[in-house]
């Protein structure tokens, strides 16, 4: 039997505050990126387009990866250090996989799309594709709002593993 490694009340509350603040930051960054992407895609001014995509690049390069990784790490600490567990409840499991997917998409889809938009606009060309600066923020924002909702509502109950762990262990004779 594994030892019960749960966070103390003080540690749990501290990690929870960090997780909520960092997660809200990620949501805010997505809103900011969406506003900048919408501006870049809808304006007729080349100067505004360039300023918008450069600001997006600044957010994507300096803030998104650390915020995404801190969200993932603090969520893991909370899930593994509390009664919720990582695979006991469907909502926790769903949040973990969505956070991992959005972190991966940020690194391999969103940042390259923003970088290609900046390269094209900085060379004096138009914004190559509005989808490059809109798709990532729209998907991210949708995922983060969904994760926030399931964090509050805690739907769907336990996973199979959660049900097995809740049942008392019976020895076979």
Residue pairs with C-beta under 8 A, 6 or more apart in sequence:
5 80
5 81
6 12
6 81
6 82
6 83
7 15
7 77
7 78
7 81
7 82
11 81
12 78
12 81
12 82
15 74
15 77
15 78
15 81
16 78
18 70
18 74
19 71
19 74
19 75
19 77
19 78
22 67
22 70
22 71
22 74
23 71
23 75
23 144
23 147
23 148
25 63
25 67
26 64
26 67
26 68
26 71
26 140
26 144
27 141
27 144
27 145
27 148
29 59
29 63
29 64
29 67
30 137
30 140
30 141
30 144
31 137
31 141
32 59
33 56
33 59
33 60
33 110
33 136
33 137
33 140
34 134
34 137
34 138
34 141
36 52
36 53
36 55
36 56
36 59
36 133
37 52
37 56
37 130
37 133
37 134
37 136
37 137
38 134
39 48
39 52
40 48
40 49
40 52
40 53
40 56
40 117
40 127
40 130
40 133
41 127
41 130
41 133
41 134
43 49
43 52
46 121
46 126
49 121
49 126
49 127
50 121
50 122
52 133
53 114
53 117
53 118
53 121
53 127
53 133
54 118
54 122
56 114
56 117
56 118
56 133
57 114
57 115
57 118
60 106
60 110
60 111
60 114
60 115
61 111
64 106
64 110
64 111
65 106
65 107
65 111
68 99
68 102
68 103
68 106
68 107
69 103
71 99
71 103
72 99
72 100
72 103
75 95
75 96
75 99
76 86
76 96
78 84
79 85
79 86
79 92
79 96
80 86
84 92
85 92
85 162
85 165
86 92
86 93
86 96
87 93
87 159
87 161
87 162
88 158
88 159
88 161
88 162
88 165
89 154
89 156
89 157
89 158
89 159
89 162
90 155
90 156
90 157
90 158
90 159
91 150
91 151
91 153
91 154
91 155
91 156
93 159
94 147
94 150
94 156
95 147
95 150
95 151
98 143
98 146
98 147
99 147
101 143
102 139
102 140
102 143
102 144
105 136
105 139
105 140
106 136
106 140
109 136
110 136
110 137
110 140
113 132
113 133
113 135
113 136
114 132
114 133
114 136
116 128
116 132
117 127
117 128
117 129
117 132
117 133
120 126
120 127
120 128
121 127
127 133
158 166
